[in-house]
Amino acid sequence: MKYLLAPTLAALIMAAGTAAKAETSAGSDTPRQQCAIGYVTGVGGSAQSVREYLATPDRDKYRYLADNPFQCQISDEGRASACTGITSLRHEKVSVYDDIDNATMAVVARVELDRGTYPVIIVVPKHDVQCEE
């Protein structure tokens, strides 16, 4: 089952690249991220946790990070699901997946969890994503 993880991740990255190219060529009223691969420096996590973090006053953001660690359930096949919480990312290479709203987007990132490092679809603030050149 471990051998399914690499092809699954490759398919996810290819799908994200195809979706990003389709979005940029479709032409819309709102600006979209113009890349398939980027780097994130900031926070990422479940959609609910990122929304709560962004709404938290600046003086309480560190406490929110400490009180809401990123956790996921890991299946026997190595797939992460039911993720909650938030994590800090430092120049983490990601595959841009989809826009969520005007402030956030979904990306595939390798995240350190209790049982190892896994590719996980997480939500990040758009301003924290820098396109790969």
The first five atom37 places (N, CA, C, CB, O) and aatype in JSON, in Angstrom:
{
  "aatype": [12, 11, 18, 10, 10, 0, 14, 16, 10, 0, 0, 10, 9, 12, 0, 0, 7, 16, 0, 0, 11, 0, 6, 16, 15, 0, 7, 15, 3, 16, 14, 1, 5, 5, 4, 0, 9, 7, 18, 19, 16, 7, 19, 7, 7, 15, 0, 5, 15, 19, 1, 6, 18, 10, 0, 16, 14, 3, 1, 3, 11, 18, 1, 18, 10, 0, 3, 2, 14, 13, 5, 4, 5, 9, 15, 3, 6, 7, 1, 0, 15, 0, 4, 16, 7, 9, 16, 15, 10, 1, 8, 6, 11, 19, 15, 19, 18, 3, 3, 9, 3, 2, 0, 16, 12, 0, 19, 19, 0, 1, 19, 6, 10, 3, 1, 7, 16, 18, 14, 19, 9, 9, 19, 19, 14, 11, 8, 3, 19, 5, 4, 6, 6],
  "atom_mask": [
    [1, 1, 1, 1, 1],
    [1, 1, 1, 1, 1],
    [1, 1, 1, 1, 1],
    [1, 1, 1, 1, 1],
    [1, 1, 1, 1, 1],
    [1, 1, 1, 1, 1],
    [1, 1, 1, 1, 1],
    [1, 1, 1, 1, 1],
    [1, 1, 1, 1, 1],
    [1, 1, 1, 1, 1],
    [1, 1, 1, 1, 1],
    [1, 1, 1, 1, 1],
    [1, 1, 1, 1, 1],
    [1, 1, 1, 1, 1],
    [1, 1, 1, 1, 1],
    [1, 1, 1, 1, 1],
    [1, 1, 1, 0, 1],
    [1, 1, 1, 1, 1],
    [1, 1, 1, 1, 1],
    [1, 1, 1, 1, 1],
    [1, 1, 1, 1, 1],
    [1, 1, 1, 1, 1],
    [1, 1, 1, 1, 1],
    [1, 1, 1, 1, 1],
    [1, 1, 1, 1, 1],
    [1, 1, 1, 1, 1],
    [1, 1, 1, 0, 1],
    [1, 1, 1, 1, 1],
    [1, 1, 1, 1, 1],
    [1, 1, 1, 1, 1],
    [1, 1, 1, 1, 1],
    [1, 1, 1, 1, 1],
    [1, 1, 1, 1, 1],
    [1, 1, 1, 1, 1],
    [1, 1, 1, 1, 1],
    [1, 1, 1, 1, 1],
    [1, 1, 1, 1, 1],
    [1, 1, 1, 0, 1],
    [1, 1, 1, 1, 1],
    [1, 1, 1, 1, 1],
    [1, 1, 1, 1, 1],
    [1, 1, 1, 0, 1],
    [1, 1, 1, 1, 1],
    [1, 1, 1, 0, 1],
    [1, 1, 1, 0, 1],
    [1, 1, 1, 1, 1],
    [1, 1, 1, 1, 1],
    [1, 1, 1, 1, 1],
    [1, 1, 1, 1, 1],
    [1, 1, 1, 1, 1],
    [1, 1, 1, 1, 1],
    [1, 1, 1, 1, 1],
    [1, 1, 1, 1, 1],
    [1, 1, 1, 1, 1],
    [1, 1, 1, 1, 1],
    [1, 1, 1, 1, 1],
    [1, 1, 1, 1, 1],
    [1, 1, 1, 1, 1],
    [1, 1, 1, 1, 1],
    [1, 1, 1, 1, 1],
    [1, 1, 1, 1, 1],
    [1, 1, 1, 1, 1],
    [1, 1, 1, 1, 1],
    [1, 1, 1, 1, 1],
    [1, 1, 1, 1, 1],
    [1, 1, 1, 1, 1],
    [1, 1, 1, 1, 1],
    [1, 1, 1, 1, 1],
    [1, 1, 1, 1, 1],
    [1, 1, 1, 1, 1],
    [1, 1, 1, 1, 1],
    [1, 1, 1, 1, 1],
    [1, 1, 1, 1, 1],
    [1, 1, 1, 1, 1],
    [1, 1, 1, 1, 1],
    [1, 1, 1, 1, 1],
    [1, 1, 1, 1, 1],
    [1, 1, 1, 0, 1],
    [1, 1, 1, 1, 1],
    [1, 1, 1, 1, 1],
    [1, 1, 1, 1, 1],
    [1, 1, 1, 1, 1],
    [1, 1, 1, 1, 1],
    [1, 1, 1, 1, 1],
    [1, 1, 1, 0, 1],
    [1, 1, 1, 1, 1],
    [1, 1, 1, 1, 1],
    [1, 1, 1, 1, 1],
    [1, 1, 1, 1, 1],
    [1, 1, 1, 1, 1],
    [1, 1, 1, 1, 1],
    [1, 1, 1, 1, 1],
    [1, 1, 1, 1, 1],
    [1, 1, 1, 1, 1],
    [1, 1, 1, 1, 1],
    [1, 1, 1, 1, 1],
    [1, 1, 1, 1, 1],
    [1, 1, 1, 1, 1],
    [1, 1, 1, 1, 1],
    [1, 1, 1, 1, 1],
    [1, 1, 1, 1, 1],
    [1, 1, 1, 1, 1],
    [1, 1, 1, 1, 1],
    [1, 1, 1, 1, 1],
    [1, 1, 1, 1, 1],
    [1, 1, 1, 1, 1],
    [1, 1, 1, 1, 1],
    [1, 1, 1, 1, 1],
    [1, 1, 1, 1, 1],
    [1, 1, 1, 1, 1],
    [1, 1, 1, 1, 1],
    [1, 1, 1, 1, 1],
    [1, 1, 1, 1, 1],
    [1, 1, 1, 1, 1],
    [1, 1, 1, 1, 1],
    [1, 1, 1, 0, 1],
    [1, 1, 1, 1, 1],
    [1, 1, 1, 1, 1],
    [1, 1, 1, 1, 1],
    [1, 1, 1, 1, 1],
    [1, 1, 1, 1, 1],
    [1, 1, 1, 1, 1],
    [1, 1, 1, 1, 1],
    [1, 1, 1, 1, 1],
    [1, 1, 1, 1, 1],
    [1, 1, 1, 1, 1],
    [1, 1, 1, 1, 1],
    [1, 1, 1, 1, 1],
    [1, 1, 1, 1, 1],
    [1, 1, 1, 1, 1],
    [1, 1, 1, 1, 1],
    [1, 1, 1, 1, 1],
    [1, 1, 1, 1, 1]
  ],
  "atom_positions": [
    [[0.8, -1.19, 0.0], [0.0, 0.0, 0.0], [0.86, 1.27, 0.0], [-0.92, -0.01, 1.19], [0.41, 2.32, -0.48]],
    [[2.08, 1.18, 0.53], [2.95, 2.36, 0.54], [3.28, 2.79, -0.89], [4.24, 2.07, 1.31], [3.53, 3.97, -1.13]],
    [[3.27, 1.84, -1.83], [3.64, 2.17, -3.19], [2.55, 2.98, -3.89], [3.92, 0.91, -3.97], [2.81, 3.56, -4.95]],
    [[1.36, 3.04, -3.34], [0.28, 3.83, -3.92], [0.42, 5.3, -3.59], [-1.06, 3.32, -3.44], [-0.17, 6.14, -4.28]],
    [[1.16, 5.65, -2.55], [1.29, 7.03, -2.12], [1.97, 7.9, -3.18], [2.07, 7.1, -0.82], [1.49, 8.99, -3.48]],
    [[3.07, 7.43, -3.76], [3.8, 8.22, -4.75], [2.95, 8.48, -6.0], [5.09, 7.52, -5.14], [2.87, 9.63, -6.43]],
    [[2.3, 7.45, -6.61], [1.47, 7.74, -7.77], [0.27, 8.63, -7.44], [0.98, 6.45, -8.38], [-0.15, 9.44, -8.26]],
    [[-0.27, 8.47, -6.25], [-1.41, 9.31, -5.85], [-0.97, 10.76, -5.73], [-2.0, 8.82, -4.51], [-1.67, 11.66, -6.2]],
    [[0.18, 11.0, -5.1], [0.7, 12.36, -4.97], [1.02, 12.94, -6.34], [1.95, 12.37, -4.08], [0.73, 14.11, -6.6]],
    [[1.61, 12.15, -7.22], [1.92, 12.63, -8.56], [0.66, 13.01, -9.32], [2.7, 11.57, -9.35], [0.62, 14.03, -10.01]],
    [[-0.38, 12.2, -9.2], [-1.64, 12.5, -9.86], [-2.27, 13.77, -9.29], [-2.61, 11.33, -9.73], [-2.83, 14.58, -10.04]],
    [[-2.17, 13.95, -7.98], [-2.71, 15.15, -7.34], [-1.98, 16.39, -7.83], [-2.59, 15.03, -5.81], [-2.62, 17.41, -8.11]],
    [[-0.66, 16.32, -7.93], [0.12, 17.46, -8.39], [-0.19, 17.77, -9.85], [1.62, 17.19, -8.21], [-0.3, 18.94, -10.22]],
    [[-0.32, 16.74, -10.67], [-0.67, 16.96, -12.08], [-2.05, 17.58, -12.2], [-0.6, 15.65, -12.87], [-2.25, 18.49, -13.01]],
    [[-3.0, 17.1, -11.41], [-4.36, 17.65, -11.46], [-4.35, 19.11, -11.02], [-5.32, 16.83, -10.58], [-5.06, 19.94, -11.59]],
    [[-3.56, 19.41, -10.0], [-3.49, 20.79, -9.53], [-2.88, 21.69, -10.6], [-2.66, 20.87, -8.23], [-3.35, 22.81, -10.81]],
    [[-1.85, 21.21, -11.28], [-1.24, 21.98, -12.36], [-2.21, 22.22, -13.5], [0.0, 0.0, 0.0], [-2.27, 23.32, -14.04]],
    [[-2.96, 21.19, -13.87], [-3.94, 21.32, -14.93], [-5.05, 22.29, -14.53], [-4.54, 19.95, -15.28], [-5.48, 23.11, -15.34]],
    [[-5.51, 22.19, -13.29], [-6.56, 23.09, -12.82], [-6.07, 24.53, -12.79], [-7.05, 22.67, -11.43], [-6.8, 25.45, -13.15]],
    [[-4.83, 24.73, -12.35], [-4.29, 26.09, -12.29], [-4.16, 26.68, -13.69], [-2.92, 26.1, -11.59], [-4.45, 27.86, -13.89]],
    [[-3.72, 25.87, -14.67], [-3.61, 26.36, -16.04], [-4.98, 26.69, -16.61], [-2.91, 25.34, -16.92], [-5.13, 27.69, -17.31]],
    [[-5.98, 25.85, -16.32], [-7.32, 26.1, -16.82], [-7.9, 27.37, -16.22], [-8.23, 24.91, -16.51], [-8.59, 28.12, -16.91]],
    [[-7.63, 27.62, -14.94], [-8.15, 28.82, -14.29], [-7.53, 30.07, -14.87], [-7.89, 28.76, -12.79], [-8.23, 31.07, -15.07]],
    [[-6.22, 30.05, -15.16], [-5.58, 31.24, -15.67], [-6.0, 31.52, -17.1], [-4.07, 31.1, -15.58], [-6.03, 32.68, -17.51]],
    [[-6.33, 30.49, -17.87], [-6.75, 30.73, -19.24], [-8.23, 31.03, -19.34], [-6.41, 29.54, -20.1], [-8.68, 31.53, -20.37]],
    [[-9.01, 30.73, -18.31], [-10.45, 30.97, -18.36], [-10.77, 32.45, -18.28], [-11.15, 30.23, -17.24], [-11.79, 32.88, -18.82]],
    [[-9.93, 33.24, -17.64], [-10.16, 34.67, -17.54], [-11.35, 34.98, -16.66], [0.0, 0.0, 0.0], [-12.49, 34.72, -17.05]],
    [[-11.11, 35.52, -15.49], [-12.19, 35.85, -14.58], [-12.01, 37.26, -14.05], [-12.26, 34.84, -13.42], [-10.99, 37.9, -14.31]],
    [[-12.99, 37.74, -13.32], [-12.95, 39.08, -12.78], [-12.01, 39.2, -11.6], [-14.33, 39.51, -12.36], [-11.45, 40.27, -11.36]],
    [[-11.81, 38.11, -10.84], [-10.94, 38.15, -9.68], [-9.58, 37.61, -10.04], [-11.55, 37.36, -8.51], [-9.48, 36.62, -10.77]],
    [[-8.51, 38.24, -9.53], [-7.17, 37.72, -9.82], [-6.96, 36.38, -9.13], [-6.09, 38.72, -9.39], [-7.36, 36.19, -7.98]],
    [[-6.34, 35.45, -9.83], [-6.07, 34.13, -9.28], [-4.57, 33.91, -9.24], [-6.77, 33.02, -10.11], [-3.81, 34.56, -9.96]],
    [[-4.15, 32.97, -8.4], [-2.75, 32.61, -8.34], [-2.36, 32.07, -9.7], [-2.46, 31.57, -7.2], [-3.06, 31.21, -10.25]],
    [[-1.28, 32.54, -10.26], [-0.89, 32.2, -11.63], [0.18, 31.12, -11.68], [-0.41, 33.43, -12.34], [0.99, 31.11, -12.6]],
    [[0.19, 30.22, -10.74], [1.22, 29.19, -10.75], [0.67, 27.87, -10.23], [2.41, 29.63, -9.91], [-0.37, 27.81, -9.58]],
    [[1.4, 26.81, -10.54], [1.03, 25.49, -10.07], [1.88, 25.08, -8.87], [1.17, 24.46, -11.19], [1.42, 24.32, -8.01]],
    [[3.11, 25.57, -8.81], [4.02, 25.26, -7.72], [4.44, 26.57, -7.06], [5.27, 24.47, -8.22], [4.72, 27.55, -7.74]],
    [[4.48, 26.57, -5.74], [4.88, 27.76, -5.03], [5.51, 27.42, -3.7], [0.0, 0.0, 0.0], [5.75, 26.25, -3.38]],
    [[5.77, 28.45, -2.92], [6.34, 28.29, -1.6], [5.49, 29.06, -0.6], [7.82, 28.78, -1.56], [5.04, 30.17, -0.87]],
    [[5.29, 28.46, 0.56], [4.48, 29.09, 1.6], [5.35, 29.36, 2.82], [3.26, 28.21, 1.98], [6.03, 28.47, 3.33]],
    [[5.32, 30.6, 3.26], [5.91, 30.97, 4.53], [4.79, 31.66, 5.3], [7.18, 31.91, 4.36], [4.35, 32.75, 4.94]],
    [[4.34, 31.01, 6.36], [3.22, 31.52, 7.14], [2.52, 30.38, 7.82], [0.0, 0.0, 0.0], [3.17, 29.49, 8.38]],
    [[1.2, 30.39, 7.8], [0.42, 29.34, 8.45], [-0.42, 28.59, 7.44], [-0.47, 29.94, 9.54], [-0.7, 29.08, 6.35]],
    [[-0.8, 27.38, 7.82], [-1.7, 26.57, 7.02], [-2.37, 25.55, 7.9], [0.0, 0.0, 0.0], [-1.86, 25.21, 8.97]],
    [[-3.52, 25.07, 7.46], [-4.23, 24.07, 8.25], [-5.62, 23.83, 7.72], [0.0, 0.0, 0.0], [-5.88, 24.04, 6.53]],
    [[-6.51, 23.4, 8.6], [-7.89, 23.16, 8.19], [-8.54, 24.51, 7.89], [-8.68, 22.39, 9.29], [-8.14, 25.54, 8.43]],
    [[-9.56, 24.49, 7.03], [-10.22, 25.73, 6.63], [-10.76, 26.49, 7.84], [-11.36, 25.43, 5.65], [-10.57, 27.7, 7.95]],
    [[-11.42, 25.78, 8.74], [-11.99, 26.41, 9.94], [-10.9, 27.05, 10.79], [-12.78, 25.38, 10.76], [-11.06, 28.18, 11.25]],
    [[-9.81, 26.34, 11.02], [-8.73, 26.86, 11.86], [-8.06, 28.08, 11.24], [-7.7, 25.77, 12.12], [-7.73, 29.02, 11.95]],
    [[-7.87, 28.07, 9.92], [-7.25, 29.21, 9.26], [-8.17, 30.43, 9.35], [-6.92, 28.88, 7.78], [-7.7, 31.54, 9.59]],
    [[-9.48, 30.22, 9.15], [-10.42, 31.34, 9.29], [-10.38, 31.92, 10.7], [-11.87, 30.88, 8.95], [-10.35, 33.14, 10.88]],
    [[-10.37, 31.04, 11.7], [-10.31, 31.51, 13.09], [-8.99, 32.23, 13.37], [-10.48, 30.33, 14.06], [-8.98, 33.25, 14.05]],
    [[-7.89, 31.69, 12.86], [-6.58, 32.31, 13.05], [-6.54, 33.71, 12.45], [-5.48, 31.45, 12.44], [-6.05, 34.65, 13.07]],
    [[-7.06, 33.85, 11.22], [-7.05, 35.15, 10.55], [-7.93, 36.17, 11.29], [-7.53, 35.01, 9.11], [-7.66, 37.37, 11.24]],
    [[-8.97, 35.69, 11.97], [-9.86, 36.57, 12.72], [-9.33, 36.9, 14.11], [-11.23, 35.93, 12.84], [-9.85, 37.8, 14.78]],
    [[-8.3, 36.2, 14.54], [-7.72, 36.41, 15.87], [-6.9, 37.69, 15.89], [-6.84, 35.19, 16.29], [-6.16, 37.96, 14.94]],
    [[-7.01, 38.5, 16.95], [-6.16, 39.7, 17.06], [-4.68, 39.31, 17.04], [-6.49, 40.48, 18.37], [-4.31, 38.24, 17.52]],
    [[-3.85, 40.19, 16.49], [-2.42, 39.9, 16.35], [-1.77, 39.49, 17.67], [-1.71, 41.12, 15.81], [-0.9, 38.62, 17.69]],
    [[-2.19, 40.09, 18.77], [-1.57, 39.78, 20.06], [-1.85, 38.35, 20.52], [-2.07, 40.75, 21.12], [-1.14, 37.84, 21.38]],
    [[-2.87, 37.69, 19.95], [-3.26, 36.34, 20.37], [-2.91, 35.25, 19.34], [-4.73, 36.31, 20.64], [-3.22, 34.08, 19.57]],
    [[-2.29, 35.62, 18.24], [-2.02, 34.63, 17.18], [-1.07, 33.53, 17.63], [-1.43, 35.33, 15.96], [-1.28, 32.36, 17.3]],
    [[-0.03, 33.87, 18.38], [0.92, 32.86, 18.85], [0.21, 31.85, 19.74], [2.09, 33.51, 19.61], [0.44, 30.64, 19.63]],
    [[-0.64, 32.33, 20.64], [-1.37, 31.44, 21.53], [-2.3, 30.53, 20.74], [-2.17, 32.25, 22.56], [-2.44, 29.35, 21.06]],
    [[-2.95, 31.08, 19.69], [-3.84, 30.26, 18.86], [-3.06, 29.13, 18.2], [-4.55, 31.13, 17.78], [-3.52, 27.99, 18.16]],
    [[-1.86, 29.44, 17.68], [-1.01, 28.4, 17.09], [-0.66, 27.33, 18.1], [0.28, 29.03, 16.53], [-0.72, 26.14, 17.79]],
    [[-0.3, 27.74, 19.31], [0.1, 26.78, 20.34], [-1.08, 25.92, 20.82], [0.71, 27.52, 21.53], [-0.91, 24.74, 21.13]],
    [[-2.27, 26.51, 20.87], [-3.44, 25.8, 21.39], [-4.15, 24.93, 20.37], [-4.42, 26.79, 21.94], [-5.0, 24.13, 20.75]],
    [[-3.81, 25.06, 19.08], [-4.5, 24.32, 18.02], [-3.51, 23.63, 17.09], [-5.4, 25.26, 17.22], [-3.42, 24.0, 15.92]],
    [[-2.76, 22.64, 17.58], [-1.77, 21.97, 16.73], [-2.44, 21.22, 15.58], [-0.91, 20.99, 17.57], [-3.57, 20.74, 15.72]],
    [[-1.75, 21.13, 14.47], [-2.28, 20.44, 13.28], [-2.23, 18.94, 13.5], [-1.48, 20.83, 12.01], [-1.19, 18.38, 13.85]],
    [[-3.38, 18.28, 13.3], [-3.5, 16.84, 13.48], [-4.37, 16.27, 12.38], [-4.09, 16.5, 14.88], [-5.31, 16.92, 11.92]],
    [[-4.06, 15.05, 11.95], [-4.86, 14.35, 10.95], [-4.97, 12.88, 11.34], [-4.25, 14.5, 9.54], [-4.14, 12.36, 12.08]],
    [[-6.0, 12.23, 10.82], [-6.09, 10.79, 10.93], [-5.35, 10.22, 9.72], [-7.59, 10.29, 11.0], [-5.54, 10.7, 8.6]],
    [[-4.52, 9.2, 9.94], [-3.75, 8.59, 8.87], [-4.28, 7.18, 8.65], [-2.23, 8.58, 9.2], [-4.33, 6.37, 9.57]],
    [[-4.68, 6.9, 7.4], [-5.2, 5.57, 7.08], [-4.05, 4.58, 6.92], [-6.06, 5.61, 5.8], [-2.88, 4.98, 6.9]],
    [[-4.37, 3.31, 6.8], [-3.35, 2.28, 6.59], [-2.63, 2.48, 5.27], [-3.98, 0.89, 6.64], [-1.48, 2.05, 5.11]],
    [[-3.28, 3.13, 4.31], [-2.68, 3.41, 3.0], [-1.82, 4.66, 3.02], [-3.77, 3.55, 1.95], [-1.2, 4.99, 2.01]],
    [[-1.76, 5.36, 4.16], [-0.93, 6.56, 4.27], [-1.62, 7.83, 3.83], [0.0, 0.0, 0.0], [-0.95, 8.81, 3.5]],
    [[-2.94, 7.83, 3.8], [-3.68, 9.03, 3.4], [-4.11, 9.78, 4.65], [-4.91, 8.66, 2.52], [-4.6, 9.2, 5.61]],
    [[-3.92, 11.1, 4.61], [-4.33, 11.95, 5.72], [-5.76, 12.44, 5.48], [-3.36, 13.16, 5.89], [-6.11, 12.82, 4.36]],
    [[-6.58, 12.42, 6.53], [-7.94, 12.92, 6.42], [-8.38, 13.46, 7.77], [-8.9, 11.8, 5.93], [-7.69, 13.28, 8.78]],
    [[-9.53, 14.11, 7.78], [-10.12, 14.67, 9.01], [-9.1, 15.54, 9.76], [-10.63, 13.53, 9.92], [-8.94, 15.41, 10.98]],
    [[-8.44, 16.41, 9.04], [-7.41, 17.26, 9.64], [-8.05, 18.43, 10.38], [-6.43, 17.77, 8.57], [-9.06, 18.99, 9.96]],
    [[-7.43, 18.78, 11.49], [-7.85, 19.93, 12.28], [-6.62, 20.69, 12.73], [-8.71, 19.49, 13.5], [-5.52, 20.16, 12.72]],
    [[-6.81, 21.93, 13.12], [-5.72, 22.72, 13.68], [-4.97, 23.5, 12.63], [0.0, 0.0, 0.0], [-5.39, 23.63, 11.48]],
    [[-3.83, 24.02, 13.07], [-3.04, 24.91, 12.23], [-1.56, 24.66, 12.5], [-3.41, 26.41, 12.49], [-1.18, 24.25, 13.6]],
    [[-0.73, 24.91, 11.5], [0.71, 24.72, 11.64], [1.44, 25.89, 11.0], [1.16, 23.39, 11.01], [0.88, 26.59, 10.16]],
    [[2.65, 26.08, 11.39], [3.49, 27.13, 10.82], [4.37, 26.51, 9.74], [4.36, 27.81, 11.93], [4.95, 25.44, 9.93]],
    [[4.47, 27.19, 8.6], [5.25, 26.69, 7.47], [6.38, 27.68, 7.17], [4.36, 26.48, 6.21], [6.17, 28.89, 7.19]],
    [[7.55, 27.15, 6.9], [8.72, 27.99, 6.6], [9.24, 27.62, 5.21], [9.83, 27.81, 7.68], [9.93, 26.61, 5.06]],
    [[8.93, 28.43, 4.23], [9.39, 28.24, 2.84], [9.14, 26.81, 2.38], [10.9, 28.59, 2.72], [10.02, 26.16, 1.81]],
    [[7.93, 26.32, 2.63], [7.53, 24.96, 2.26], [7.07, 24.94, 0.8], [6.4, 24.45, 3.2], [6.2, 25.72, 0.41]],
    [[7.64, 24.04, 0.01], [7.24, 23.9, -1.39], [5.86, 23.24, -1.43], [8.29, 23.06, -2.2], [5.64, 22.21, -0.78]],
    [[4.94, 23.83, -2.19], [3.57, 23.34, -2.26], [3.11, 23.28, -3.71], [2.64, 24.24, -1.44], [3.67, 23.92, -4.6]],
    [[2.08, 22.49, -3.92], [1.38, 22.44, -5.19], [0.09, 23.21, -5.0], [1.12, 20.95, -5.66], [-0.73, 22.87, -4.14]],
    [[-0.11, 24.26, -5.79], [-1.32, 25.07, -5.68], [-2.48, 24.25, -6.19], [-1.18, 26.42, -6.46], [-2.44, 23.74, -7.31]],
    [[-3.52, 24.13, -5.38], [-4.64, 23.25, -5.68], [-5.86, 24.0, -6.16], [-4.99, 22.43, -4.48], [-6.36, 23.72, -7.25]],
    [[-6.38, 24.96, -5.37], [-7.61, 25.65, -5.73], [-7.79, 26.89, -4.86], [-8.82, 24.71, -5.6], [-7.31, 26.94, -3.73]],
    [[-8.51, 27.89, -5.4], [-8.9, 29.04, -4.6], [-10.08, 28.64, -3.72], [-9.27, 30.25, -5.5], [-11.0, 27.97, -4.18]],
    [[-10.05, 29.06, -2.47], [-11.16, 28.82, -1.56], [-12.07, 30.04, -1.56], [-10.65, 28.5, -0.12], [-13.28, 29.93, -1.77]],
    [[-11.49, 31.21, -1.32], [-12.21, 32.47, -1.34], [-11.2, 33.56, -1.68], [-12.93, 32.76, 0.03], [-10.11, 33.26, -2.16]],
    [[-11.54, 34.83, -1.44], [-10.63, 35.92, -1.79], [-9.37, 35.95, -0.93], [-11.34, 37.22, -1.67], [-8.36, 36.52, -1.35]],
    [[-9.42, 35.36, 0.25], [-8.29, 35.45, 1.17], [-7.48, 34.16, 1.29], [-8.78, 35.83, 2.52], [-6.32, 34.21, 1.69]],
    [[-8.06, 33.01, 0.94], [-7.38, 31.74, 1.16], [-7.39, 30.86, -0.08], [-8.02, 31.0, 2.31], [-8.19, 31.05, -0.99]],
    [[-6.48, 29.89, -0.09], [-6.42, 28.91, -1.16], [-5.99, 27.56, -0.6], [-5.44, 29.36, -2.27], [-5.35, 27.49, 0.45]],
    [[-6.34, 26.51, -1.31], [-5.95, 25.16, -0.91], [-4.67, 24.79, -1.65], [-7.09, 24.13, -1.22], [-4.52, 25.07, -2.84]],
    [[-3.76, 24.17, -0.93], [-2.5, 23.7, -1.5], [-2.21, 22.3, -0.98], [-1.33, 24.67, -1.16], [-2.75, 21.88, 0.04]],
    [[-1.36, 21.58, -1.7], [-0.87, 20.29, -1.21], [0.53, 20.54, -0.67], [-0.87, 19.19, -2.35], [1.42, 20.98, -1.4]],
    [[0.72, 20.25, 0.61], [2.01, 20.46, 1.26], [2.41, 19.22, 2.04], [1.96, 21.69, 2.19], [1.55, 18.44, 2.47]],
    [[3.69, 19.04, 2.21], [4.17, 17.95, 3.05], [4.21, 18.5, 4.48], [5.6, 17.43, 2.58], [4.91, 19.47, 4.77]],
    [[3.43, 17.85, 5.37], [3.27, 18.34, 6.73], [3.74, 17.26, 7.71], [1.8, 18.74, 7.02], [3.41, 16.09, 7.56]],
    [[4.49, 17.69, 8.7], [4.97, 16.78, 9.75], [3.83, 16.49, 10.71], [6.19, 17.4, 10.51], [3.27, 17.4, 11.33]],
    [[3.49, 15.22, 10.84], [2.45, 14.76, 11.76], [3.07, 13.8, 12.77], [1.27, 14.08, 10.99], [4.27, 13.53, 12.71]],
    [[2.27, 13.29, 13.69], [2.78, 12.39, 14.73], [3.46, 11.15, 14.15], [1.65, 11.97, 15.65], [4.47, 10.69, 14.69]],
    [[2.92, 10.62, 13.07], [3.43, 9.35, 12.52], [4.34, 9.55, 11.32], [2.28, 8.46, 12.11], [4.63, 8.59, 10.61]],
    [[4.81, 10.77, 11.08], [5.71, 11.04, 9.97], [5.27, 12.24, 9.16], [0.0, 0.0, 0.0], [4.41, 13.01, 9.59]],
    [[5.87, 12.4, 7.99], [5.56, 13.51, 7.1], [4.68, 12.99, 5.98], [6.85, 14.17, 6.53], [4.98, 11.97, 5.35]],
    [[3.57, 13.7, 5.72], [2.58, 13.27, 4.73], [2.15, 14.43, 3.85], [1.36, 12.65, 5.42], [2.12, 15.57, 4.3]],
    [[1.82, 14.14, 2.58], [1.22, 15.18, 1.73], [-0.23, 15.38, 2.16], [1.31, 14.8, 0.21], [-1.0, 14.42, 2.26]],
    [[-0.61, 16.63, 2.4], [-1.94, 16.94, 2.91], [-2.46, 18.16, 2.17], [-1.92, 17.18, 4.45], [-1.71, 19.1, 1.91]],
    [[-3.74, 18.16, 1.83], [-4.37, 19.36, 1.28], [-4.72, 20.25, 2.46], [-5.64, 19.02, 0.41], [-5.51, 19.87, 3.33]],
    [[-4.11, 21.45, 2.48], [-4.35, 22.4, 3.56], [-4.77, 23.74, 2.97], [-3.09, 22.57, 4.45], [-4.62, 23.98, 1.78]],
    [[-5.31, 24.59, 3.82], [-5.7, 25.94, 3.43], [-4.64, 26.9, 3.95], [-7.12, 26.3, 3.97], [-4.2, 26.8, 5.09]],
    [[-4.25, 27.86, 3.09], [-3.27, 28.88, 3.48], [-3.79, 30.25, 3.03], [-1.87, 28.59, 2.85], [-4.56, 30.34, 2.08]],
    [[-3.38, 31.31, 3.72], [-3.71, 32.65, 3.24], [-3.0, 32.91, 1.91], [-3.32, 33.73, 4.3], [-1.82, 32.57, 1.76]],
    [[-3.69, 33.51, 0.96], [-3.11, 33.76, -0.36], [-1.84, 34.61, -0.29], [-4.12, 34.45, -1.25], [-0.9, 34.38, -1.05]],
    [[-1.81, 35.57, 0.62], [-0.65, 36.45, 0.69], [0.61, 35.73, 1.18], [-0.95, 37.62, 1.61], [1.7, 36.28, 1.08]],
    [[0.48, 34.5, 1.71], [1.62, 33.73, 2.17], [2.24, 32.86, 1.07], [1.22, 32.86, 3.33], [3.27, 32.24, 1.29]],
    [[1.61, 32.82, -0.12], [2.07, 31.96, -1.22], [2.88, 32.79, -2.21], [0.87, 31.27, -1.94], [2.42, 33.83, -2.69]],
    [[4.08, 32.31, -2.51], [4.94, 32.92, -3.53], [5.16, 31.91, -4.64], [6.29, 33.39, -2.93], [5.58, 30.79, -4.38]],
    [[4.89, 32.31, -5.88], [5.04, 31.4, -7.02], [6.5, 31.04, -7.25], [4.46, 32.02, -8.27], [7.4, 31.85, -7.03]],
    [[6.72, 29.81, -7.7], [8.05, 29.37, -8.07], [8.39, 30.01, -9.41], [8.14, 27.8, -8.15], [7.54, 30.07, -10.3]],
    [[9.6, 30.48, -9.56], [9.99, 31.12, -10.82], [10.79, 30.22, -11.7], [10.76, 32.35, -10.56], [11.18, 30.63, -12.79]]
  ]
}
